[in-house]
Amino acid sequence: MDSPRSAKPSPAPARTLALTSAHSKETEAVVEIARTVLMAATAQKAGHPGQPSRARSWWLATVVVVLLALYGTMAWTASLNKGPAFDEALQLAVGYNIWLNNDLRFEGANGDLVKRWATLPYLVTRPHFVGHEDRFWREGMPYELAYRFFFQLGNEPGSLLRQGRAMVTLLGVATGLLVFGWARSLFGTRGGLIALGLFAFSPHMQAFGGIVSTDMSITLTLFAATWCIWRLLHEVTLTHIAVSLLAFGLLVLAKPSALVILPLTALLVMVKLAVRTPIAVRLPGLSQNATQLRSQLAIVASMVALHAFAGASAIWAHYSFRHAASPAADEASLKMFTPAYEDGVAEPLRKSLQWVHESHLLPEGFYRGVHNLAANDEDILSFMNGTWAVGGRAPFFPYALWVKTSPVLMLLLLAGAVAWWRLGSTPSVKEDRPARRRLLYEFTPLFALILCYLGIAMSESLNIGHRHVLPIYPALYVLAGAVALFWADIRSRLRTACLGGALAWMVWETTAIWPNPLAYFGPQAGGPETAYKRLVDSSLDWGMSLPGLKQWQEKHDPKHQTPLFLAYFGTDTPERYDLRARQLPGFYDRRPIEAYAYQPGYYAISATLLQGLYTPACGPWRKGYETDYHLTGVRMEELHRANKDPRTLQALVQQAGVEWWQHEIYYHDALRFGRLSAWLRHTRKPDAHVDHSILIWKLSYEDLAAALAGPPVELVDQPLPGRHYRRHGPVERN
């Protein structure tokens, strides 16, 4: 037996359940019971009883390496021919700026770990970056700075992305290795390989293992920190302390949602103290088992203090032990980043953050980063299954988990639960019931991670993507490894066939959706073909599909004889691909303001914009929009008539002012697009799609007339939303 907390070595080459106390008589009894139940899960085939352990180790290492290599290859190559995700250029530009200028004014506290990690290759390849005279750098404007870095300095955007994405893929590989290790410690080698297989062929792990975002970094560090803290609650060694402090330090830099570790740890401590098992202390000059509550509380308190110190030290080290975020605090022209939209901060949080700032407890960049995030999440519109809501709603993430999770994982979790329950009815353990309870106890950190993270996500006001619950998936894969307990009955070929079929199904699902793993929706939700009706934004459409749209255009209209109208959600640029299209309202909307007419042709619309997110006329088509649409339409007709006579046009424009007319043109354009989107949602399925995220229709004069001049097919009596997304002008060169 090679469980790290086993009481004595096993005479057979079998792994047992990871138990909490290595020295109590009760633990020794449970080890023997667990060995009986799990022997077949790790025993060699009957035809090879004498296979040497070294050969078995090489075989196991080979399988693990192959699975992780498959995962890494599929994750990285899936995004090779895609453009940057919405926040990806920002992450890379801001991270490189931190390395080059020690400048922490941009996007502070929001995933600086991945920013630094993903841009490490840039310190070797040295792409061009803006100088200190650049306006956007001085004014703290991250998206504009990212646009300049990617598209205006002579850098090759594809190379920048490949380097950063390769580093994130390594984070995914590390997560997979942890999944295997944790599952193996509970369910033996087969359980570990099952969990690793689920991870390697998870479309979600592949999707975010190939995108530079905060999601894989928080998934890895939270999973690692949870496991390390749980081990530390049972055995205190220098190695356990060092690894746990490292994981915790990286966690606090991964993402603000790392704060979930506080209630999670509190839950783990309460369960540990309630069970009253000893804490083994194995330090130089000290070896004892703490059994008294007072001594255990003292150990826990000391570990909490150490971790608090490690977390604070990691933050201060990241900020170069400097309170000021600016590299030149005395230069007033170097401004801090402020979000484009602010909806306020709850008073208790505002006062707490203000106290942190005034007391210099944490660096200025960290304080401002948390403040900006808290001030920008209350009024964001979300879409779910044909409905819209401002702010958060509790069913959003459970629904996202339901439609985005493979049925294979659900079935294996159910089968694992059945296998765990059967432990109590196995003849060899009927007389000693604790085996099942002890394994349930070992599930505590996995359940705590899932429940705490999901509970906090459901209480938040930000419902923009399934990725915000990505960190719970590794715990689900480990729990699904419990299906290996069925191998206690080695005579059941049916179970083996069922498990093999289930895993083959998941492999087929993932390879079928590749290279678009972000678009995975389970068959219970209708699959990816109807995904745009379920969830959008980063659950489906994150702005990466302009290269695919260019390929589609060259295939279906190589001579560009049919007009293409594009409504794009993202931060890439169509000009980079010579994509010939009239741009409709989008986000970010950087088009020049001008009047134009809709014509018959192809209409390519990002799924996020089709569902009315991030546009001036956002959400469902409302009566207020319909009224404004007709009013602005009358003004556009007036402007069109005046355009025939330069004097009349000049007088008309001067009467109200150029800015007023620009606003009317822009607002009418947004309303017209909103009306078209509502009509398409209700009357027409897409004729084609690119990566399931850009939907394409071929519309005639009759279609456009029905959509823009006919009776509205969607009209709700709701007040206009409080947040109106403004236009972002073109990023001009210096």
ABEGO torsion letter per residue (X at the ends): XABAABABBBABBBBBBBBABAABAAAAAAAAAAAAAAAAAABBBAABAABBAAAAAAAAAAAAAAAAAAAAAAAAAAAAABBBBAAAAAAAAAAAAAAAAGBAABGBGBGAAAAAAAAAAAAAAGBBBBBAABAAAAAGBAAAAAAAAAAAAGBBAAAAAAAAAAAAAAAAAAAAAAAAAAAAAAAEAAAAAAAAAAAAABAAAAAAAABBBAAAAAAAAAAAAAAAAAAAAABBBAAAAAAAAAAAAAAAAABAAAAAAAAAAAAAAAAAAAAGBBBBBBBBGBBBBBABAAAAAAAAAAAAAAAAAAAAAAAAAAAGGBABABABAABAABBBBBBABBAEBBAAAAAAAAAAAAAGABBAAAAAAAAAAAAAAAABBBBBGGBBBBEBBAAAAAAAAAAABBAAAAAAAAAAAAAAAAAAABAAAAABAAAAAAAAAAAAAAAAAAAAAAAAAAABABBABAAAAAAAAAAAAAAAAAAAAAAABAABAAAAAAAAAAAAAAAAAAAAAOABAAABBBAAAGEAAAAAAABBEAAABAGAAAAAAAAAAAAABAAGABBBBBBBBEABBAAAAGBBBBBBBBOBBABBBBBBBBBBEBBBBBAAAAAGBGBABBEBBBAAAAAAAAAAAAAAAAAAAAAABAAAAAAAAAAAEAAAAAAAAAAAAAAAAAAAAAAAAAABBBABBBGGABBBBBBBAAAAAAAAABBBABBBBBBBBABBBBBBBBBBBX
